[in-house]
Amino acid sequence: MSDGALTTLLARLPNLRLAVPEEELRYRFLPGFRGLEALPVRWDVP
């Protein structure tokens, strides 16, 4: 997911939060590509 896509997603869903501390996110490194293995999120109901 690009930074722009993530920014747009968070702007449209302001109650979306990471479900784990940022330090626990795991990345997959491939030649020419770095991506998250998973993006655990939670939805905070206002």
GIDALIN-V849150 format. One line per field, one symbol per residue. ss: DSSP state (H for helix, E for strand, - for the rest). phi: phi as a letter, one per 20 degrees, with the letter a starting at -180 (. if undefined). burial: # if it has 9 or more other ideal C-beta (glycine too) atoms within 8 Angstrom, else .. A space follows every 10 residues. Layout:
ss = ???
phi = ???
burial = ???
//
This chain:
ss = --HHHHHHHH HH---EEE-- -HHH--EEEE --EEEE---- EEE---
phi = .fgfffffff fecfeecfec fgfefddddc gmbcbffbcf ccdeef
burial = .....#..## .....#.#.. ....#..... .....#.... ......
//
